[in-house]
Amino acid sequence: MPQANFAYSQPANDPAGVPLALSIFADRGHLRDQLREDAEAAGFRIGEVAEVAALLAEGGDGAEARPLGEVVLLDCPVVDGARLAALARLDLRAANSGAHLVVSTTVEALDDVFACLDQSAPQILVDPTRAERVIALGRVLAKIPNLRVRELTEEDRLMLLRLTEQVGQIAQRLERLEGPARAPGQAEGDSLFRFESPRPGFAAATGDCSERLVRAARPPLPEPRLVRQIIRQRQLRARFFEGDLFADPAWDMLLDLTAARAEHTRVSVTSLCIASGVPPTTALRWIGQMTEAGLLMRVEDETDRRRAFITLTDKAVDAMARYFAELGPRAATLV
């Protein structure tokens, strides 16, 4: 891939005009050099550049914690007990300081890494390309006011367009789940995602012939075998067409979590990424969007704090139950 060629009308500055500090922790020397090169091109002031062992050394009580800077790039392709503990400490420090944390890892280590990072809302990248790392830096810079990007390579521009399209697609999908658009008189600040019951019926109250509003009961979730059948039918298309042609990760994840909810089973983030049918880094972006939209939530394992799962929120369960109830017997024939 060609070097990410960001050119800014001004450096990546904090409100005081001082370039934002960025720290890099990676065991692979060539990756440290690459991350440094891209961060400098984006206008960051490079702070510490070191192996992950530098973070592990901070484990002891009373040990002096090194300055993080406003942004931390960490590559953690493999995990062990010490690394997981260091990740948890780093996550807490980033949350307390407001630092932006970008962590790259592998599919094998994703569940462990995800479970450790529950405080700072980090960006997690799975086996990322250089372009995906650049996009992660761009997402950090997008939160800085008055920063304008003058130039991007064509490849990076296409990556940004794809990401924008993905966000648009999930918004459209959620709008189809929620029903009609904002009602007349609905405030602009109200939630964009409506999961309340359909228009409730009215039941006559005894005694005074008045009417009272009665909320319709939520229908039961569909049989998990039905949902699994729909999932298999959707996956069958990949045998005859390019998988990207039918990529619909938000819906595929909703289906998988609906089946799991009906089966009373839990879904790990790695399993959900696989169910999405898109690369893990892309799936994690979708999970983040759907969590912000109130569809998904993170659930810690009560017996093992090193594990975490993804589940549907009650609002999403309600929407999926009503969706399948509306389909009725036709559900098995629709893909």
VOFIFI-817598 format. One record per residue (C-alpha): residue number from 1; residue in one letter; x, y negated, z negated. Coordinates in pm, 1 decimal. Each point is the difference from the previous one (the first is absolute). Layout:
+-----+---+----------+----------+----------+
:   k : r :        u :        v :        w :
+-----+---+----------+----------+----------+
: NUM : a :        X :        Y :        Z :
...
+-----+---+----------+----------+----------+
//
This chain:
+-----+---+----------+----------+----------+
:   k : r :        u :        v :        w :
+-----+---+----------+----------+----------+
:   1 : m :      0.0 :      0.0 :      0.0 :
:   2 : p :    129.4 :   -350.0 :     74.4 :
:   3 : q :     87.9 :   -218.6 :   -295.0 :
:   4 : a :   -301.9 :   -168.4 :   -153.4 :
:   5 : n :     41.9 :   -356.3 :    117.9 :
:   6 : f :   -198.5 :   -221.6 :   -234.8 :
:   7 : a :     58.5 :   -372.4 :     40.2 :
:   8 : y :   -172.6 :   -224.9 :   -251.5 :
:   9 : s :    -63.2 :   -370.3 :      3.5 :
:  10 : q :    136.5 :      7.6 :   -354.1 :
:  11 : p :    156.9 :    261.0 :   -226.3 :
:  12 : a :   -209.3 :    223.8 :   -226.0 :
:  13 : n :    -17.0 :   -252.8 :   -282.3 :
:  14 : d :   -171.3 :    -12.1 :   -335.4 :
:  15 : p :   -202.5 :   -313.5 :    -88.4 :
:  16 : a :    320.2 :   -171.1 :   -119.4 :
:  17 : g :    161.9 :     44.7 :    340.8 :
:  18 : v :    249.4 :    263.6 :   -117.3 :
:  19 : p :     28.1 :    308.3 :    227.5 :
:  20 : l :   -173.2 :    300.7 :   -149.3 :
:  21 : a :    237.3 :    254.3 :   -152.1 :
:  22 : l :    -19.6 :    359.3 :    119.0 :
:  23 : s :    160.8 :    308.5 :   -154.0 :
:  24 : i :     71.4 :    324.7 :    183.3 :
:  25 : f :     40.4 :    342.6 :   -156.2 :
:  26 : a :     76.1 :    292.6 :    231.7 :
:  27 : d :    238.8 :    293.9 :    -15.2 :
:  28 : r :     61.4 :     10.5 :    373.4 :
:  29 : g :    265.3 :   -250.7 :     95.7 :
:  30 : h :   -118.1 :    -57.7 :    355.9 :
:  31 : l :   -351.0 :    -67.2 :   -127.3 :
:  32 : r :    124.7 :   -256.6 :   -250.8 :
:  33 : d :    178.2 :   -179.7 :    282.7 :
:  34 : q :   -308.4 :     12.7 :    219.2 :
:  35 : l :   -230.7 :   -129.5 :   -272.3 :
:  36 : r :    241.1 :   -279.4 :    -77.2 :
:  37 : e :     25.0 :    -97.2 :    364.7 :
:  38 : d :   -378.0 :    -18.4 :     43.2 :
:  39 : a :    -53.6 :   -183.7 :   -329.7 :
:  40 : e :    262.6 :   -261.3 :     88.0 :
:  41 : a :   -160.5 :    -44.1 :    342.1 :
:  42 : a :   -329.1 :    -66.6 :   -178.3 :
:  43 : g :    159.3 :   -276.8 :   -205.2 :
:  44 : f :     30.8 :    170.4 :   -338.8 :
:  45 : r :    287.2 :    -63.9 :   -236.5 :
:  46 : i :    160.4 :    338.1 :    -64.4 :
:  47 : g :     58.4 :     83.7 :   -363.9 :
:  48 : e :    112.2 :    342.3 :   -114.0 :
:  49 : v :     64.0 :    272.1 :    256.4 :
:  50 : a :     70.9 :    330.0 :   -170.6 :
:  51 : e :    -70.6 :    369.5 :    -22.0 :
:  52 : v :   -307.5 :    121.9 :   -186.8 :
:  53 : a :    234.3 :    110.0 :   -278.3 :
:  54 : a :     26.7 :   -366.5 :    -98.1 :
:  55 : l :   -364.5 :     12.8 :   -106.8 :
:  56 : l :     45.8 :    330.3 :   -180.7 :
:  57 : a :    268.1 :   -157.9 :   -216.4 :
:  58 : e :   -261.3 :   -230.0 :   -152.6 :
:  59 : g :   -177.4 :    286.6 :   -170.4 :
:  60 : g :    130.1 :    -39.1 :   -352.9 :
:  61 : d :   -183.3 :   -203.4 :   -261.0 :
:  62 : g :    155.4 :   -338.6 :    -36.9 :
:  63 : a :    184.4 :     29.6 :    329.3 :
:  64 : e :     22.8 :   -330.8 :    179.3 :
:  65 : a :   -237.1 :    -11.7 :    295.9 :
:  66 : r :    146.5 :   -144.7 :    318.2 :
:  67 : p :   -186.7 :   -283.3 :    175.8 :
:  68 : l :   -241.7 :    133.8 :    258.5 :
:  69 : g :    -58.8 :   -299.5 :    220.6 :
:  70 : e :   -334.2 :    -79.8 :    160.9 :
:  71 : v :     10.9 :    302.1 :    232.9 :
:  72 : v :    138.7 :    349.1 :    -59.8 :
:  73 : l :     61.9 :    253.4 :    277.0 :
:  74 : l :     48.4 :    352.3 :   -133.4 :
:  75 : d :     64.5 :    319.4 :    195.7 :
:  76 : c :    -89.3 :    311.7 :   -198.4 :
:  77 : p :    -18.6 :    305.1 :    231.0 :
:  78 : v :     47.5 :    252.3 :   -283.4 :
:  79 : v :   -112.5 :    -12.6 :   -361.0 :
:  80 : d :     96.9 :    153.9 :   -330.7 :
:  81 : g :    -84.7 :    -80.6 :   -359.4 :
:  82 : a :    249.4 :   -284.2 :    -28.5 :
:  83 : r :   -108.0 :   -161.9 :    326.6 :
:  84 : l :   -367.0 :     22.3 :    -92.0 :
:  85 : a :     69.8 :   -167.3 :   -333.2 :
:  86 : a :    198.3 :   -273.3 :    175.6 :
:  87 : l :   -284.0 :    -49.4 :    249.4 :
:  88 : a :   -253.3 :    -39.3 :   -279.7 :
:  89 : r :    220.2 :   -259.3 :   -173.6 :
:  90 : l :     58.1 :   -185.8 :    325.1 :
:  91 : d :   -373.1 :      0.7 :     73.9 :
:  92 : l :    -79.3 :   -151.0 :   -339.8 :
:  93 : r :    273.5 :   -263.4 :     31.0 :
:  94 : a :   -121.6 :    -96.9 :    347.1 :
:  95 : a :   -355.9 :    -30.5 :   -128.0 :
:  96 : n :    108.0 :   -218.7 :   -291.5 :
:  97 : s :    224.8 :   -222.9 :    209.6 :
:  98 : g :   -219.7 :    -19.7 :    309.0 :
:  99 : a :    270.8 :    149.3 :    221.2 :
: 100 : h :   -101.2 :    165.7 :    325.6 :
: 101 : l :     98.8 :    367.0 :      5.0 :
: 102 : v :     47.4 :    192.8 :    326.1 :
: 103 : v :     81.0 :    368.9 :    -47.7 :
: 104 : s :     79.1 :    247.9 :    274.4 :
: 105 : t :    -19.8 :    372.4 :    -66.2 :
: 106 : t :    -76.8 :    334.8 :    163.6 :
: 107 : v :   -314.7 :    208.6 :     30.8 :
: 108 : e :    146.5 :    250.4 :   -244.8 :
: 109 : a :     55.5 :   -263.8 :   -268.4 :
: 110 : l :   -309.3 :   -211.5 :     70.7 :
: 111 : d :   -226.9 :    134.2 :   -274.9 :
: 112 : d :    265.5 :    -51.3 :   -267.6 :
: 113 : v :     93.1 :   -346.5 :    124.2 :
: 114 : f :   -364.0 :   -106.8 :     30.5 :
: 115 : a :    -74.9 :    116.7 :   -354.2 :
: 116 : c :    284.8 :   -213.2 :   -139.6 :
: 117 : l :    -98.8 :   -320.1 :    175.9 :
: 118 : d :   -330.0 :   -103.8 :   -152.1 :
: 119 : q :     69.7 :   -352.3 :   -128.9 :
: 120 : s :    155.8 :   -219.8 :    268.0 :
: 121 : a :   -214.7 :     79.4 :    308.4 :
: 122 : p :    310.9 :     91.8 :    201.3 :
: 123 : q :     24.4 :     70.9 :    368.0 :
: 124 : i :     85.0 :    370.2 :     41.8 :
: 125 : l :    150.3 :    111.0 :    329.3 :
: 126 : v :     34.5 :    366.7 :     94.5 :
: 127 : d :    293.7 :     93.9 :    224.6 :
: 128 : p :    -20.1 :   -350.2 :    150.1 :
: 129 : t :    155.2 :   -119.2 :    320.2 :
: 130 : r :    200.8 :   -318.5 :     -0.7 :
: 131 : a :   -295.9 :   -179.9 :    154.2 :
: 132 : e :   -224.6 :    112.6 :   -285.6 :
: 133 : r :    250.0 :   -133.2 :   -253.0 :
: 134 : v :      2.5 :   -330.9 :    184.9 :
: 135 : i :   -379.2 :     -6.7 :     -9.1 :
: 136 : a :     15.4 :     50.9 :   -377.1 :
: 137 : l :    229.7 :   -301.9 :    -31.1 :
: 138 : g :   -238.1 :   -193.8 :    220.7 :
: 139 : r :   -290.4 :     82.9 :   -231.4 :
: 140 : v :    199.3 :   -141.7 :   -290.2 :
: 141 : l :     80.7 :   -314.0 :    194.8 :
: 142 : a :   -364.8 :    -38.7 :     99.4 :
: 143 : k :    -77.1 :    -74.7 :   -365.2 :
: 144 : i :    239.0 :   -295.2 :     -1.4 :
: 145 : p :   -178.4 :   -329.8 :     77.8 :
: 146 : n :    113.9 :   -219.6 :    287.0 :
: 147 : l :    224.8 :    267.3 :    151.9 :
: 148 : r :    -32.8 :     20.7 :    377.9 :
: 149 : v :    140.5 :    274.5 :    220.3 :
: 150 : r :    125.8 :   -144.0 :    326.1 :
: 151 : e :    124.5 :    312.8 :    171.4 :
: 152 : l :    -38.1 :    377.3 :    -17.7 :
: 153 : t :    134.5 :    274.0 :    221.7 :
: 154 : e :   -266.4 :    148.3 :    225.5 :
: 155 : e :     11.4 :    329.6 :   -188.3 :
: 156 : d :    -57.4 :   -169.4 :   -334.9 :
: 157 : r :   -278.3 :   -209.1 :    148.0 :
: 158 : l :   -177.0 :    317.2 :    116.9 :
: 159 : m :     38.9 :    153.5 :   -345.4 :
: 160 : l :   -164.9 :   -305.1 :   -155.6 :
: 161 : l :   -281.9 :     14.6 :    253.2 :
: 162 : r :    -62.4 :    366.1 :    -76.6 :
: 163 : l :    -14.2 :    -74.0 :   -371.0 :
: 164 : t :   -246.5 :   -282.4 :     62.0 :
: 165 : e :   -213.7 :    230.9 :    211.0 :
: 166 : q :     -0.7 :    261.2 :   -275.0 :
: 167 : v :   -122.7 :   -252.9 :   -254.6 :
: 168 : g :   -271.9 :   -105.9 :    243.3 :
: 169 : q :   -106.5 :    359.1 :     56.7 :
: 170 : i :    -39.6 :     73.3 :   -368.0 :
: 171 : a :   -207.1 :   -315.2 :    -42.9 :
: 172 : q :   -229.1 :    111.6 :    281.5 :
: 173 : r :    -32.0 :    348.5 :   -145.7 :
: 174 : l :    -86.4 :   -134.8 :   -343.3 :
: 175 : e :   -254.2 :   -236.2 :    151.7 :
: 176 : r :   -172.2 :    298.8 :    161.3 :
: 177 : l :     -7.1 :    171.0 :   -339.8 :
: 178 : e :   -130.9 :   -303.7 :   -181.6 :
: 179 : g :   -292.8 :    -65.2 :    232.9 :
: 180 : p :   -117.7 :   -341.6 :    119.2 :
: 181 : a :    214.4 :   -309.6 :     -3.3 :
: 182 : r :    -10.9 :   -263.2 :   -271.9 :
: 183 : a :   -357.2 :    -85.4 :    -81.1 :
: 184 : p :   -124.7 :   -355.0 :     43.8 :
: 185 : g :     94.0 :   -202.4 :   -302.9 :
: 186 : q :    276.7 :    240.1 :   -108.9 :
: 187 : a :    295.5 :   -198.7 :   -128.0 :
: 188 : e :    319.5 :     18.2 :    202.3 :
: 189 : g :    191.4 :    113.8 :   -307.4 :
: 190 : d :   -223.7 :    302.6 :    -49.8 :
: 191 : s :    143.9 :    342.7 :     68.4 :
: 192 : l :     30.1 :     89.7 :    365.9 :
: 193 : f :    -73.2 :    362.4 :    -80.7 :
: 194 : r :   -350.7 :     83.8 :   -118.2 :
: 195 : f :    -64.0 :    345.4 :   -138.2 :
: 196 : e :   -330.2 :    -56.6 :   -178.7 :
: 197 : s :   -298.5 :    221.1 :     69.2 :
: 198 : p :   -223.7 :    -67.8 :    298.2 :
: 199 : r :   -301.3 :   -218.2 :    -60.5 :
: 200 : p :   -161.8 :    147.0 :   -310.2 :
: 201 : g :   -364.5 :     93.2 :    -10.3 :
: 202 : f :   -259.9 :   -145.8 :   -225.0 :
: 203 : a :   -196.1 :    202.4 :   -251.1 :
: 204 : a :   -319.6 :   -122.3 :   -159.5 :
: 205 : a :     34.1 :    -52.6 :   -372.1 :
: 206 : t :   -278.7 :    137.8 :   -214.3 :
: 207 : g :   -235.4 :   -229.9 :   -181.6 :
: 208 : d :     34.9 :   -337.2 :    172.6 :
: 209 : c :     23.0 :     97.7 :    368.4 :
: 210 : s :    332.9 :   -184.4 :     22.9 :
: 211 : e :    289.0 :    133.1 :    201.9 :
: 212 : r :    352.5 :     66.8 :   -114.4 :
: 213 : l :    314.7 :     62.4 :    197.9 :
: 214 : v :    121.2 :    358.3 :     -8.8 :
: 215 : r :    345.3 :     90.1 :    130.6 :
: 216 : a :      0.6 :    309.6 :    215.3 :
: 217 : a :    197.6 :    289.3 :   -143.8 :
: 218 : r :    321.2 :     88.9 :    179.1 :
: 219 : p :    -34.5 :    316.2 :    206.3 :
: 220 : p :    241.9 :    285.3 :    -68.9 :
: 221 : l :    325.4 :     27.2 :    188.2 :
: 222 : p :     -5.0 :    234.1 :    300.5 :
: 223 : e :    112.2 :    358.5 :    -33.5 :
: 224 : p :    381.1 :      4.0 :     14.2 :
: 225 : r :    -10.7 :    275.6 :    263.9 :
: 226 : l :   -191.3 :   -237.6 :    226.7 :
: 227 : v :    255.7 :   -277.5 :    -46.3 :
: 228 : r :    290.3 :    240.5 :     57.1 :
: 229 : q :   -170.8 :    118.4 :    317.3 :
: 230 : i :    -24.1 :   -357.3 :    125.4 :
: 231 : i :    366.7 :    -56.0 :    -84.9 :
: 232 : r :    100.9 :    314.6 :    194.3 :
: 233 : q :   -208.9 :   -111.3 :    296.7 :
: 234 : r :    171.6 :   -337.7 :     -1.3 :
: 235 : q :    343.3 :    160.9 :    -22.3 :
: 236 : l :    -83.3 :    231.5 :    290.2 :
: 237 : r :     14.4 :   -293.1 :    238.2 :
: 238 : a :    377.5 :    -20.0 :    -46.5 :
: 239 : r :     34.0 :    334.0 :    181.1 :
: 240 : f :   -129.3 :   -154.8 :    320.6 :
: 241 : f :     82.5 :   -370.7 :    -26.3 :
: 242 : e :    274.1 :   -220.2 :   -139.7 :
: 243 : g :    -57.1 :    -41.7 :   -372.6 :
: 244 : d :     42.9 :   -378.5 :     12.9 :
: 245 : l :   -300.3 :    -21.3 :    230.9 :
: 246 : f :   -236.4 :     86.4 :   -285.8 :
: 247 : a :    195.9 :   -133.3 :   -297.5 :
: 248 : d :   -249.6 :   -109.4 :   -264.5 :
: 249 : p :    189.4 :     34.6 :   -327.6 :
: 250 : a :   -247.9 :   -185.5 :   -222.1 :
: 251 : w :   -285.8 :    230.4 :     94.0 :
: 252 : d :    212.6 :    314.0 :    -12.9 :
: 253 : m :    113.8 :    -88.7 :   -351.9 :
: 254 : l :   -354.9 :    -77.0 :   -111.5 :
: 255 : l :   -113.4 :    337.9 :    130.4 :
: 256 : d :    283.2 :    184.3 :   -172.5 :
: 257 : l :    -65.1 :   -173.3 :   -331.3 :
: 258 : t :   -373.0 :     61.1 :     31.2 :
: 259 : a :     59.4 :    372.9 :     43.6 :
: 260 : a :    242.5 :      0.4 :   -293.4 :
: 261 : r :   -250.7 :   -185.3 :   -219.8 :
: 262 : a :   -268.5 :    257.1 :     83.3 :
: 263 : e :    249.3 :    281.4 :    -67.7 :
: 264 : h :    108.9 :   -158.7 :   -330.6 :
: 265 : t :    362.3 :      0.5 :    113.5 :
: 266 : r :    262.5 :   -275.9 :    -11.0 :
: 267 : v :    191.8 :   -139.9 :    295.9 :
: 268 : s :    362.8 :   -108.5 :    -16.1 :
: 269 : v :    121.6 :   -294.8 :    201.3 :
: 270 : t :    208.5 :    230.9 :    219.9 :
: 271 : s :   -301.1 :    219.4 :     73.9 :
: 272 : l :   -208.1 :   -305.0 :     83.0 :
: 273 : c :    270.2 :   -131.1 :    234.0 :
: 274 : i :     -7.3 :    331.9 :    183.4 :
: 275 : a :   -379.4 :    -11.0 :     20.8 :
: 276 : s :     16.3 :   -347.0 :    156.3 :
: 277 : g :    162.2 :    134.4 :    315.2 :
: 278 : v :    242.0 :   -293.6 :     24.7 :
: 279 : p :    360.9 :    -45.4 :   -118.1 :
: 280 : p :     30.5 :    -22.9 :   -379.7 :
: 281 : t :    113.4 :   -363.2 :     -5.6 :
: 282 : t :   -302.7 :    -97.1 :    208.5 :
: 283 : a :   -224.6 :    212.2 :   -221.2 :
: 284 : l :    132.0 :   -176.8 :   -310.6 :
: 285 : r :    -91.5 :   -336.1 :    153.1 :
: 286 : w :   -351.7 :    131.2 :     58.5 :
: 287 : i :    -19.9 :    129.1 :   -356.2 :
: 288 : g :    103.9 :   -342.5 :   -124.7 :
: 289 : q :   -262.3 :   -174.2 :    215.5 :
: 290 : m :   -273.5 :    239.9 :   -108.5 :
: 291 : t :     96.6 :    -35.5 :   -364.5 :
: 292 : e :    -23.5 :   -378.7 :     27.4 :
: 293 : a :   -339.0 :     44.8 :    168.4 :
: 294 : g :   -128.3 :    198.9 :   -296.5 :
: 295 : l :    -25.0 :    333.3 :    182.2 :
: 296 : l :    291.1 :    185.6 :   -157.2 :
: 297 : m :    165.2 :     -2.8 :   -339.5 :
: 298 : r :    305.5 :    147.6 :   -161.3 :
: 299 : v :    -52.6 :    250.8 :   -281.2 :
: 300 : e :    281.4 :    102.3 :   -232.2 :
: 301 : d :     43.0 :    365.7 :    -94.0 :
: 302 : e :    -98.7 :     19.0 :   -367.2 :
: 303 : t :    225.3 :    300.1 :    -58.6 :
: 304 : d :    303.8 :   -122.5 :    193.9 :
: 305 : r :     71.9 :   -371.1 :     26.1 :
: 306 : r :    242.7 :     69.9 :    281.6 :
: 307 : r :   -292.2 :     81.7 :    230.5 :
: 308 : a :   -278.7 :   -210.0 :    145.4 :
: 309 : f :   -290.1 :     68.0 :    231.7 :
: 310 : i :   -227.8 :   -192.0 :    234.7 :
: 311 : t :   -376.8 :     20.5 :    -28.6 :
: 312 : l :   -312.5 :   -174.2 :    124.9 :
: 313 : t :   -146.8 :   -278.0 :   -207.6 :
: 314 : d :   -361.4 :     34.6 :   -110.7 :
: 315 : k :    -94.6 :   -256.0 :    264.4 :
: 316 : a :    163.6 :    209.4 :    271.3 :
: 317 : v :   -163.4 :    320.5 :   -128.1 :
: 318 : d :   -334.9 :   -178.0 :     16.5 :
: 319 : a :     65.9 :   -117.3 :    357.1 :
: 320 : m :    112.7 :    344.3 :    120.2 :
: 321 : a :   -293.8 :    177.1 :   -167.2 :
: 322 : r :   -249.4 :   -235.1 :    162.5 :
: 323 : y :    176.1 :     24.5 :    334.9 :
: 324 : f :    -31.3 :    379.5 :      7.8 :
: 325 : a :   -356.2 :    -14.4 :   -132.5 :
: 326 : e :    -85.2 :   -231.2 :    291.0 :
: 327 : l :    153.3 :    244.9 :    247.8 :
: 328 : g :   -188.9 :    291.6 :   -147.5 :
: 329 : p :     14.0 :    325.3 :    199.5 :
: 330 : r :    181.5 :   -175.8 :    284.3 :
: 331 : a :    318.7 :    -37.7 :   -204.9 :
: 332 : a :    149.1 :    333.3 :    107.0 :
: 333 : t :    -36.1 :    -90.1 :    367.6 :
: 334 : l :    159.6 :   -343.9 :    -22.2 :
: 335 : v :    376.0 :    -47.1 :     18.0 :
+-----+---+----------+----------+----------+
//
